Amino acid sequence: MSGDEIEEVDEAEGRRSIGEILREQVVAAGRALIFPAVALAIALLVGVVVILITGNSVIEAYAALLRGGFGSRQALGRTISNATPLIFTGLAVAIPFRGGLFNIGGEGQLFIGAIAGVWIGLTMPGPGPLVAFVAIIVAGLAGWIWGAIPGLLKIWGAHEVITTIMLNFIGINLTFWLAKNPLSGEGAVPGTGFVPEGVRLTRLGGGLGAAHYGFVLGIVAAIVAYILIWRTTKGYELRTVGQAPGAARYAGMSVAANSFLAIALGGMFAGLGGGLESLGTFGKVSVPFISNLGFNGIGVALLGRNHPAGVVLGAIFFGGLAAGAQQMQFSTGVPLDLADVLLAIVLLFVTATKLVEYLLGRRARTFAAGTRLEKGLAG
């Protein structure tokens, strides 16, 4: 075989390998989407029953739900605003999952990041953009520290589920104490003072209401998380520790160091979400502050199969459902709580993979093999 022929064969193999890679990516994406799609379909069917019980029109209710989340620029702005912190709290759960850990502490980490960002915004002199930049960095660093605590305790044998749950209470109440005492400000609602307008995050504009550039930072954070977990040696080590700690240890990887890194990174993302929420959406930390963002991040991560791209889509879905539920109640009288019912059912069936596999049938079960929750957690 001549040199030219060898080069042609190599080029053909290269083209074929790229095609195979693309095909594998498409198939993998299709497999990963099966469980969320089925869960969503079942949730909508249950929602039909609930809407009929309330005596309302299913078509009108779901039309209002869709219109409230995505039907106008203002609706899209509400969805984006709702989704922004959920991207970060979703990543706060998804990354530790990849390392084989369950971070339940996103709520406390978010609160700590929120109060740290406001503290910088209120006390640091200088140009507004510089102060905002430093405040966001400090918010992420505060979240990292709050995530590092259960990371260290994990090394010493404590289970991260217990420690992160306990640190939620500490983080939330510490935030409230700081907001009402050394950082307290004037106003009808207890809490900190408002950070200067120049420190607030710039809004996206274009008729999107209160949506700000924190959403863009969330997209960037998801891209960074993907590159870190899937395109770096450290990310490979982290995933290996999550999937097979014994094999990782045999290969010379530090299970303790990677476990610490995974949960500290999760805390950093949650802290960033808190800082962006306090500096962008509210401009302060009030008492009470917005709650359940950290816990909803667990649902976002599960719905997104613990993949950064899935986390973004899951956050948008959660944000759109919350925004649309308000319009649905206003237009049709369907209770606002229906949105929580739909979310709960979606998550129930996303996690009840055996039941979904049974409902899908044998061929679909084979297609979806390898995407069950235990694979999603650390696969």
C-alpha positions as CSV (number, residue, x, y, z in Angstrom):
1,M,0.0,0.0,0.0
2,S,1.4,3.4,-1.0
3,G,1.9,6.3,1.3
4,D,-1.1,8.2,-0.3
5,E,-3.3,5.2,0.3
6,I,-2.3,4.9,3.9
7,E,-3.1,8.6,4.4
8,E,-6.5,8.1,2.8
9,V,-7.2,5.2,5.1
10,D,-6.1,7.2,8.2
11,E,-8.3,10.1,7.1
12,A,-11.3,7.8,6.6
13,E,-10.7,6.2,10.0
14,G,-10.6,9.7,11.5
15,R,-13.8,10.7,9.8
16,R,-15.4,7.5,10.9
17,S,-14.3,7.9,14.5
18,I,-15.7,11.5,14.6
19,G,-19.0,10.2,13.2
20,E,-19.0,7.4,15.8
21,I,-18.3,9.8,18.6
22,L,-21.2,12.1,17.4
23,R,-23.5,9.1,17.1
24,E,-22.6,7.9,20.6
25,Q,-23.2,11.4,22.0
26,V,-26.7,11.6,20.4
27,V,-27.6,8.1,21.6
28,A,-26.3,8.9,25.1
29,A,-28.4,12.1,25.1
30,G,-31.4,10.3,24.0
31,R,-31.0,7.7,26.7
32,A,-30.5,10.3,29.4
33,L,-33.7,12.2,28.3
34,I,-35.9,9.1,28.5
35,F,-36.5,9.2,32.2
36,P,-37.1,13.0,32.5
37,A,-39.4,12.9,29.4
38,V,-41.5,10.0,30.8
39,A,-41.6,11.6,34.3
40,L,-42.8,14.9,32.7
41,A,-45.5,13.1,30.7
42,I,-46.8,11.3,33.8
43,A,-46.8,14.5,35.8
44,L,-48.8,16.3,33.2
45,L,-51.4,13.5,33.2
46,V,-51.7,13.7,36.9
47,G,-52.0,17.4,36.6
48,V,-55.0,16.8,34.3
49,V,-56.7,15.0,37.0
50,V,-56.0,17.7,39.6
51,I,-57.2,20.4,37.2
52,L,-60.4,18.5,36.4
53,I,-61.1,18.1,40.2
54,T,-60.8,21.9,40.6
55,G,-63.4,22.3,37.9
56,N,-61.2,24.1,35.4
57,S,-60.4,23.6,31.8
58,V,-57.2,21.6,31.2
59,I,-56.4,23.3,27.9
60,E,-56.8,26.8,29.4
61,A,-54.8,25.9,32.5
62,Y,-51.9,24.4,30.6
63,A,-52.0,27.3,28.1
64,A,-51.8,29.8,30.9
65,L,-49.0,27.8,32.5
66,L,-47.0,27.9,29.3
67,R,-47.8,31.5,28.6
68,G,-46.8,32.5,32.1
69,G,-43.4,30.9,31.7
70,F,-42.5,31.6,28.1
71,G,-45.3,33.5,26.4
72,S,-43.8,36.9,26.5
73,R,-40.5,38.7,27.2
74,Q,-41.6,39.5,30.7
75,A,-42.6,35.9,31.3
76,L,-39.3,34.7,29.9
77,G,-37.6,37.2,32.2
78,R,-39.4,35.8,35.2
79,T,-38.3,32.3,34.2
80,I,-34.7,33.3,33.7
81,S,-34.7,35.1,37.1
82,N,-36.1,32.0,38.8
83,A,-33.7,29.7,37.0
84,T,-30.5,31.7,37.7
85,P,-29.9,30.6,41.3
86,L,-31.1,27.0,40.5
87,I,-28.3,26.6,37.9
88,F,-25.8,27.1,40.7
89,T,-27.5,25.0,43.4
90,G,-28.0,22.3,40.8
91,L,-24.3,22.3,40.0
92,A,-23.7,22.3,43.8
93,V,-25.4,18.9,43.9
94,A,-24.4,17.5,40.5
95,I,-20.6,17.8,40.9
96,P,-20.5,16.1,44.3
97,F,-22.7,13.4,42.9
98,R,-20.1,12.7,40.2
99,G,-17.7,12.2,43.0
100,G,-20.0,9.8,44.8
101,L,-21.2,12.3,47.4
102,F,-24.6,13.7,48.3
103,N,-24.5,17.4,49.0
104,I,-27.7,18.3,50.9
105,G,-26.1,21.5,52.1
106,G,-26.8,23.8,49.2
107,E,-29.3,25.9,51.2
108,G,-26.8,26.8,53.9
109,Q,-24.0,27.3,51.3
110,L,-26.2,29.6,49.3
111,F,-27.1,31.7,52.4
112,I,-23.5,32.0,53.4
113,G,-22.6,33.2,49.9
114,A,-25.5,35.7,49.9
115,I,-24.5,37.3,53.1
116,A,-20.8,37.3,52.2
117,G,-21.5,39.1,48.9
118,V,-23.7,41.7,50.6
119,W,-21.1,42.3,53.3
120,I,-18.5,43.2,50.6
121,G,-21.1,45.2,48.7
122,L,-21.9,47.3,51.8
123,T,-18.4,47.8,53.2
124,M,-15.9,47.8,50.4
125,P,-15.0,51.2,48.9
126,G,-14.3,51.7,45.3
127,P,-15.9,51.7,41.8
128,G,-19.2,49.7,41.7
129,P,-18.1,47.2,39.0
130,L,-14.9,46.3,41.0
131,V,-16.8,46.0,44.2
132,A,-19.4,43.7,42.5
133,F,-16.6,41.6,41.1
134,V,-14.9,41.2,44.4
135,A,-18.3,40.5,46.1
136,I,-19.1,37.7,43.7
137,I,-15.6,36.1,44.3
138,V,-16.0,36.4,48.0
139,A,-19.5,34.8,47.8
140,G,-18.0,31.8,45.9
141,L,-15.1,31.6,48.4
142,A,-17.5,31.6,51.4
143,G,-19.5,28.8,49.8
144,W,-16.2,26.9,49.2
145,I,-15.3,27.2,52.9
146,W,-18.8,26.1,53.9
147,G,-18.5,23.1,51.6
148,A,-15.0,22.4,52.8
149,I,-16.2,21.8,56.3
150,P,-18.2,18.6,55.5
151,G,-15.4,17.8,53.1
152,L,-12.9,17.7,56.0
153,L,-15.3,15.9,58.2
154,K,-15.8,13.3,55.4
155,I,-12.1,12.6,55.6
156,W,-12.4,12.0,59.3
157,G,-15.3,9.5,58.8
158,A,-18.4,11.7,59.1
159,H,-21.2,11.1,56.5
160,E,-21.7,14.1,54.3
161,V,-25.5,13.8,54.3
162,I,-25.6,14.4,58.0
163,T,-23.0,17.1,58.2
164,T,-24.4,19.1,55.3
165,I,-27.9,19.0,56.7
166,M,-26.6,20.2,60.1
167,L,-24.6,23.0,58.4
168,N,-27.7,24.2,56.7
169,F,-29.2,25.2,60.0
170,I,-26.0,26.8,61.1
171,G,-25.5,28.7,57.8
172,I,-29.1,29.9,57.7
173,N,-29.2,31.1,61.3
174,L,-25.7,32.6,61.1
175,T,-26.8,34.6,58.0
176,F,-29.9,35.9,59.8
177,W,-27.9,37.0,62.8
178,L,-25.4,38.8,60.6
179,A,-28.2,40.4,58.6
180,K,-30.0,41.6,61.8
181,N,-27.0,42.7,63.8
182,P,-23.7,43.9,62.4
183,L,-25.1,44.4,58.8
184,S,-28.6,45.5,59.7
185,G,-30.2,48.4,57.7
186,E,-33.3,50.4,57.8
187,G,-36.6,49.3,56.3
188,A,-39.9,47.7,57.1
189,V,-38.4,44.2,56.5
190,P,-35.6,43.2,58.9
191,G,-32.2,42.5,57.2
192,T,-29.2,44.2,55.8
193,G,-29.2,47.5,54.0
194,F,-29.3,47.7,50.3
195,V,-26.0,47.5,48.5
196,P,-25.3,50.7,46.3
197,E,-27.0,50.7,42.9
198,G,-23.6,50.6,41.2
199,V,-22.8,47.3,42.9
200,R,-26.0,45.7,41.7
201,L,-25.7,43.3,38.8
202,T,-26.7,44.8,35.5
203,R,-30.1,43.6,34.1
204,L,-30.3,41.9,30.8
205,G,-32.8,44.5,29.4
206,G,-34.8,43.8,26.3
207,G,-38.0,43.7,28.2
208,L,-36.8,40.8,30.4
209,G,-37.7,42.6,33.6
210,A,-35.6,41.8,36.7
211,A,-33.5,39.1,34.9
212,H,-29.8,40.0,35.2
213,Y,-26.4,38.9,34.0
214,G,-26.2,36.3,36.7
215,F,-28.0,34.0,34.2
216,V,-25.1,34.4,31.8
217,L,-22.7,33.7,34.6
218,G,-24.7,30.5,35.3
219,I,-24.3,29.4,31.7
220,V,-20.5,30.1,32.0
221,A,-20.4,28.2,35.3
222,A,-22.1,25.1,33.7
223,I,-19.5,25.2,30.8
224,V,-16.7,25.5,33.3
225,A,-18.1,22.6,35.3
226,Y,-18.4,20.4,32.2
227,I,-14.8,21.2,31.1
228,L,-13.5,20.5,34.7
229,I,-15.4,17.2,35.1
230,W,-15.1,15.7,31.6
231,R,-12.0,17.4,30.1
232,T,-9.4,17.5,32.8
233,T,-7.3,14.9,34.6
234,K,-8.6,16.0,37.9
235,G,-12.2,15.6,36.7
236,Y,-11.4,12.1,35.5
237,E,-10.0,11.3,39.0
238,L,-13.1,12.7,40.6
239,R,-15.4,10.6,38.5
240,T,-13.3,7.5,39.0
241,V,-13.4,8.0,42.7
242,G,-17.2,8.4,42.5
243,Q,-17.7,5.2,40.4
244,A,-15.1,2.9,41.8
245,P,-13.2,4.2,44.9
246,G,-11.4,0.9,45.3
247,A,-10.0,1.0,41.7
248,A,-9.2,4.6,42.1
249,R,-7.2,3.9,45.3
250,Y,-5.4,1.1,43.5
251,A,-4.5,3.4,40.7
252,G,-2.9,5.8,43.1
253,M,-5.7,8.4,43.2
254,S,-6.5,10.0,46.6
255,V,-10.1,9.2,47.5
256,A,-10.1,11.6,50.4
257,A,-8.6,14.6,48.4
258,N,-11.1,14.1,45.5
259,S,-14.0,13.7,47.9
260,F,-13.0,16.9,49.6
261,L,-12.6,18.7,46.3
262,A,-16.0,17.5,45.0
263,I,-18.1,18.8,47.9
264,A,-16.0,22.0,48.3
265,L,-16.7,22.8,44.6
266,G,-20.3,22.1,45.2
267,G,-20.3,24.7,48.1
268,M,-18.5,27.2,45.8
269,F,-21.2,27.0,43.2
270,A,-24.0,27.3,45.8
271,G,-22.2,30.3,47.3
272,L,-21.9,32.0,43.9
273,G,-25.7,31.4,43.4
274,G,-26.4,33.1,46.8
275,G,-24.1,36.0,46.0
276,L,-25.7,36.6,42.6
277,E,-29.2,36.3,44.1
278,S,-28.5,38.9,46.8
279,L,-26.5,41.3,44.6
280,G,-28.7,40.9,41.5
281,T,-32.3,40.1,42.3
282,F,-32.8,41.6,45.8
283,G,-29.8,43.9,46.5
284,K,-29.9,42.8,50.2
285,V,-30.4,39.8,52.5
286,S,-33.7,40.1,54.2
287,V,-35.1,38.1,57.1
288,P,-36.6,35.8,56.1
289,F,-34.6,35.4,52.9
290,I,-35.8,33.4,49.8
291,S,-35.8,29.7,50.8
292,N,-35.7,26.2,49.2
293,L,-33.3,27.2,46.4
294,G,-30.7,24.9,47.8
295,F,-33.2,22.0,48.2
296,N,-34.7,22.6,44.8
297,G,-31.2,22.3,43.4
298,I,-31.3,18.6,44.3
299,G,-34.4,18.2,42.0
300,V,-32.7,20.2,39.3
301,A,-29.6,18.0,39.4
302,L,-31.7,14.8,39.4
303,L,-33.9,16.0,36.5
304,G,-30.7,17.0,34.6
305,R,-29.1,13.6,35.2
306,N,-26.2,15.3,37.0
307,H,-24.8,16.8,33.8
308,P,-24.1,20.5,33.6
309,A,-26.2,20.9,30.4
310,G,-29.0,19.0,32.0
311,V,-28.8,21.2,35.1
312,V,-29.3,24.3,33.0
313,L,-32.3,22.8,31.3
314,G,-33.7,21.5,34.6
315,A,-33.3,25.0,36.1
316,I,-35.1,26.6,33.2
317,F,-37.9,24.0,33.6
318,F,-38.2,24.7,37.3
319,G,-38.1,28.4,36.8
320,G,-40.7,28.3,34.0
321,L,-43.0,26.2,36.0
322,A,-42.8,28.5,39.0
323,A,-43.4,31.6,36.8
324,G,-46.2,29.9,34.8
325,A,-48.0,28.6,37.9
326,Q,-48.6,32.2,39.0
327,Q,-50.2,33.0,35.6
328,M,-52.2,29.8,35.7
329,Q,-53.7,30.7,39.1
330,F,-54.5,34.3,38.0
331,S,-56.1,33.2,34.7
332,T,-57.9,30.1,35.7
333,G,-58.0,29.8,39.5
334,V,-56.0,26.5,39.5
335,P,-54.2,26.4,42.8
336,L,-50.6,27.6,42.8
337,D,-49.6,24.5,44.7
338,L,-50.2,22.5,41.5
339,A,-46.7,23.5,40.3
340,D,-45.3,21.9,43.4
341,V,-47.3,18.8,42.8
342,L,-46.1,18.5,39.2
343,L,-42.5,19.0,40.3
344,A,-42.8,16.4,43.0
345,I,-44.2,13.9,40.6
346,V,-41.6,14.6,38.0
347,L,-38.8,14.0,40.5
348,L,-40.6,10.9,41.9
349,F,-40.6,9.2,38.5
350,V,-37.1,10.5,37.6
351,T,-35.8,8.7,40.6
352,A,-38.2,5.7,40.4
353,T,-36.3,4.3,37.4
354,K,-37.4,0.7,37.8
355,L,-41.0,1.7,37.5
356,V,-40.3,3.9,34.5
357,E,-38.3,1.1,32.9
358,Y,-41.3,-1.2,33.4
359,L,-43.7,1.4,31.8
360,L,-41.4,1.9,28.8
361,G,-41.3,-1.7,27.8
362,R,-38.5,-4.1,27.0
363,R,-37.0,-2.4,24.0
364,A,-37.0,1.0,25.6
365,R,-35.6,-0.4,28.8
366,T,-32.7,-1.8,26.8
367,F,-32.1,1.6,25.1
368,A,-32.1,3.3,28.5
369,A,-29.8,0.9,30.1
370,G,-27.0,2.6,32.0
371,T,-28.9,5.8,32.7
372,R,-30.6,4.7,36.0
373,L,-30.2,6.9,39.0
374,E,-27.3,5.0,40.5
375,K,-25.4,5.5,37.2
376,G,-26.5,9.2,37.2
377,L,-25.1,9.7,40.6
378,A,-21.6,8.8,39.8
379,G,-21.5,7.5,36.3
